[in-house]
C-alpha cells in the first residue's frame, strides 16, 4: 500500500463482550461494529485524509497556541485544551483525537443526533480504553454545544470545534462561533458541492452562504472556499470576533477550512475591506473576472499629527455591463471573501509535523497527499482565483501552450505565478487580465508569427485576437524583458514543485468511492 492510498482489506472479525464485531483500525484508534452490518455504514475510508490532516492541523495550532514562549499571557497559562465534535457518527475522529493528541488534550465531546451513533461511540470509547477522555452526547449539534458549555461551567467555550456534516455546515456555524474560545480553532467541512461549486443552484447557494459562486467558471472551487469564509466571518463579526483563515482546501467532493477565532472588535471593522463581489465573463465568454471590494482603507494624519486608518466604501471599478476584452455580458457573483486563504507559516508547521509523522513510521496513511496538497496551497500566489491556459487557448483557438511557457511569459513581465491546489493545470497570478491575454496571444504566434486562428465575429476570441490595444498597459521595460522561452524565478519555483512529484489526489480505495448517503 502506498502512502497516499487508503487500505481496504476486509475488516477483522473479533469477539468483544461475548458479541462478534467487525473491527477497522485507522491511525491509533479502532472502531468495532456488528458483524452483520455493512461496513460502509460505519466507515468511509476516503475520509481518512480529512481526519489525518485535521489531527496534523490541530498539532500545528497546539504548537502555536500552547507555546510557552508566546508573548500572550493567556496562551502562556494554557496547559490543555478541549474539543467538541458536533456530528461524530461512530466517533472515529474523536477517538483518534484522544489517542493521537494525548499530551495536552483534556477532553473530547463526541456528539451526534442519532441514538444508534451515540451507542456506537460509547462502545468504541470503552473498546479503546478512553472512558473519561471521550464523552458521548446525544442531541442536535447546536443545542448540545451550548448545553455542554453550561455543564462544564465554562462560558469561554471549547478550544477546538469540528464540524463535518453530511451536506452544508451553514446551520451549525453561528453556534460554533459562539462556542469557541478566544484563540481557538474551527475545523469546518461542507460536502454540498452541487450548491457551492455547481452551475444550477444560485438561489440555494445564496440562501445558505450569503453569496453566489463562480458558476460556469474554472475558479468555482476556490469561490466555494471564499463563500464559506464569508459566512464564518460575517457570523463572527456579530459577536465582535475576527476569523483568520489558516488553511483552506478544496478536496475531492468537499471543502475543508481551518480558521482561528479571536475576540478583536477593532479587526472586525476591517471586514468591509475584505469582502466584495466579482464580475465574471462566464456564460459563453472569455473567463475574465474583475473584483469589486466593498470598502477601502485610507491612511490619515490626525490634528495631533498621529497616523490613523479611515475606512470608507470603495469606489466602483471601471468595468461596465460588458467584458472589456470580448464584449460578452458580465455576470455578478458573490458577495464573497476576497482576502488571503492560506497562512504560509501555519502551512509550514503542518508540513514539518507531517514530515515527522512520515519519518517516525507513524500510522498516518495519507502523509504523501498531505505533503502534496499543503505544499501547493502554501506556494499559492495571494491573489483572487486562477485561470486555465487550456480554456483560454480554446477561446483564442490556438494550440495549448505548456504551463512552463505561460509562466515564462508572465514571470518575465514581473508578475508572480503559482499552481493552485483547487484545479489541475491552472495558474494563480497577480497579473492583470491585460497581461494574461497579451501572453496568451503571443503563445498563439510563438511557432508561426503569421498564424491566424479560425474565429468568427460572434466568438469571444475574435475581439480579443483583433484588439491591438491589449498589452498597452505594459511598460517599455516590461516589454523589453518579455520572453516565452527563457526560464525565470517564477518558472523555477513552478518546476521545483512540479519535479517534486507531489501527490494531490488520493488513489481510489474502491470503485464508486465518494460521499456516502446520510445514515438512516
Steps between C-alpha positions, in 0.01 A plus 500: 500500500638842404493788743225682308283189479247402763502135598187308409563153643207304632420601859621273775235299686544511877301404808440770762270461802378167359392665175656472155610830345677622190810703582655780294815683606606847391780701654542384859129434553267215407125483460287190530151446363259205471632221283175481302499870404638653179841654553420811291233609748764534772823585321584710194869442414532796265446731799826383657675792330254738667566344840878479453538863396267616778715338767812646338339847488400477867860413587612809307244713687612339827864597436395857437233549764658302782855610425660600833707765320182681391482865599128469564444443872173311446685258274781452751257386768329249274612143576233288330215534255153365430331388179134488394406283202145590411413224252710206614324197342696197630742729682811391309626857467455569873666170590798592285518843663520334842754237389724723289489827697545349846743742660297820526150389399272515802168376362308437177123535482377267222143600416248360256126529450459125441450274802660213310805715427533597867479134602775423248714781643454363853594146393805622309608729784507201736672281243777761459535553879409868468222533755519845657711629211225463239148587615205400279199733483174470313318799354504758226842653444401855595306410815759249622779751449336764717384246761850353520639843577245548776572158650872568502439837669730644238350802326820552301435208267690215339850538360426294186160451337477256210203508261493223241137461390327328212436800274532857618645620830306829474237417770774427756734793442338759725498271805859395429612863486338559838640179645868533408750658738703810425795374296329169427462331164202395291539205261211511252400270214229553239413219259218671307716546191203522265396816681843650574671407173217423258333697223132454580416610857592871548193558718590210732862611518393854592252385765760279672819702461386855427655509154506345152789284379707537181257304286627371163856591596812295567539698826179369653685282756692797637183708508345225716776553757452876485125469554549281807753748644250781431238311702742440787627858506157661493372273775807572715478875444159512670670395823804725463711203391746485214571198279847431360520231229797271567455224242217474246477198271277376221527121527332241277126559550515739799673805644678515835616817677699561817451846650595658832258720691593793721306770678621810315237776449756729332591235242132439433480856363729390215246242383344733241839527326536120481165431333366582156335381183653379175398566141575197286481435127382142536195405293654449157756772566876516539525412875645840604393625844515828689474546878300776667590548869238650729740716702834679485762596759650848500799605709440840660670735746308640797506862610758391758713364215435136590437242225166319490307288253167610359269252331258606229285335238696402190485681170339311213735312271528630145317209338156534344232244412714335234841336516769749391685220317242295312187715526278228651264583787653482848326321788525601865593235759558524873516672733791297625828526691775651283797470736774251585401132523827336605716589800846400373653470849217273611539292182873467572424370851263242355765385252762473776267294721396286203867431424551386859204263461651351185853468636384338824310234308180624656159361421381783276402356164484821297824684583604522134175662402512741796849600386380552143181692574646725769820566302298625204267701726799660673657592164185669369527863397284714728261608227138446408422183301699349213476433127532198275739543203310217334166683523649831386663321207156369410366855502776612261501175297874452542716203594510459877837625630675326787463641850874562488467722192216707648686543831814597306300777335325633809813465714711693247250785528562510875187323625478222757365160395419173671295186468175464693399201711136548396527413129732314266719687250391846613707807592453750780660837430492864604516601133208705363290352224658735247836330564347150501334550162819658362699190599237261364490681165879487479485125573269465200760644263802345670554236228355692206502883529248518215253260661133606470253297709168402346268733687176669396375831637250328733771318692649664812853428374443701180492833682798412720717377212431811291532750785839668454457695825552185711840537664498880486506517881841329502800729537788515249722338765257207535473452124877506464536215751208294360605144415298182455796264472741600777437374853480761775461493879127427477560213259768353726261497797238329284749241370632426849148422622411306186819291512445409865236252377240627744190292568182706488242234428428196710498163327153351487459254786217331314269554203232769525654655812388841614245661730280236656129551551380633833448220754132408546 
